[in-house]
Amino acid sequence: MKPTGPLPPHFTAASDGQLVIGGMPVNELIAEAGGTPLFVYDNNIIGSQITRFRAAMPSGINLYYSVSANSCQELLQFIGRYVEGFRVVSVGEIERLQRAELAGIPMTFAGPGKGDSELEAAIRAGATISLESEGEAERAIAVALGLGVKPKLAVRVDPPFSIGDDGSECTVAPNPFGFDADEAPAVINGLIEADVDFRGMHIFTGSQWLDTDALIKVHHQTINLAGQIADAAGIRLPELNLGGGFGTPCLQGEWPLDIDRVAKALCDSLRDASDMLATTTLSIELGRWIVAESGVYITRVVDKKVSAGRTFLVTDGGGHHLIGATGPFGEPPRRNHPIAIANKFGAPVEEAVTVTGCLCTPFDVLGDDVGLPAAEPGDLVAIFCAGAYGLTASPQAWESRPLARELVV
Ligand SMILES: Cc1ncc(COP(=O)(O)O)c(C=O)c1O
């Protein structure tokens, strides 16, 4: 049998073995949603993540939620009560916020390839645009001029450092994100001369950070870099957006970030920072860390079969909803996310099975050679850590199958 990722600590079993999510047994959740495949998101888990963040981090820090991680409307409405704003990457995400009655909430709009109509929608929505290039800066200023408003613009800087898997420093490959650090002072001065509402700097260093020491190092380097750029530009930064990327363990051998240590080190780095950052508001934009553990993907077993001695459970779900768990087209290394039989939760392991989705590809594997209680068609499979980059990141058009249902509890 192969290992699976660690089960998040928030889930229990009812007396009849039904997995309980947000106080409700899974069979009732499915009845309420109208069937499977189903994502269930537990708001209590999201709330407690945000509370943990607030308790650990220095006061005055802005927390933005990154909509790309999960854009379910009800979930956005809930999160909107507890964060300073949202990070969006498209007009579609701006519209989702508007539909969730969050128009007017602060937004940062970051990401390459912003078209003029997107810039216009973002400026109309009052978003701060994190500029990725000289050309984008010119277009944003022109669009704002046409609208007769002063655009809120920040400069995204591509950090010239990162930390490799072995903890050593490594350089970043060329990419379409932001300005090179040595260009940034001149770009900032150009924006100030153009009389825009200069909102500061945005430096995003990566996603799924699970190594606390590496993240601390990267934050320290980022604050130093921001200080050097601000010094060179001779400008006090209104805001420094440190990006996001706090990771969530979902594979064997992964451990949670020590957020208290990250926060303490951040305070230390700020204490030693350039005077140009003395009045700077610090922001962090998180997606995965806020929502990943809140989500459980529930699929129903449709078939059970044996092939060449191996037992397969074939379900009605798959990678078209949760590509992160199956791996895109078998890209190695695919490893097992936490998995359970949701109507026999906590029951002893009885068999080794491979759990697949319903897509016509051998790569649609939700659990490869995993130990589970004996299951039959009609039973339910739960995949955990499914709250982030599920429906927002999966190829739902694949095989024209139905969209997954979503329920927030
Ligand atoms: C600029 C930026 N900010 C924030 C995020 C959110 O990252 P995460 O969900 O890992 O926190 C991303 C993700 O790609 C990003 O590109």
The ligand as a Gaussian input file, in Angstrom:
#p B3LYP/6-31G(d) Opt

LIG

0 1
 C        0.585000      37.242000      -7.093000
 C       -0.063000      36.136000      -6.351000
 N       -0.555000      36.376000      -5.123000
 C       -1.151000      35.418000      -4.401000
 C       -1.296000      34.145000      -4.882000
 C       -1.990000      33.125000      -4.029000
 O       -1.167000      32.064000      -3.701000
 P       -1.609000      30.994000      -2.603000
 O       -2.974000      30.490000      -2.939000
 O       -0.580000      29.944000      -2.713000
 O       -1.612000      31.697000      -1.282000
 C       -0.800000      33.828000      -6.160000
 C       -0.927000      32.475000      -6.693000
 O       -0.452000      32.112000      -7.741000
 C       -0.164000      34.854000      -6.907000
 O        0.336000      34.623000      -8.134000

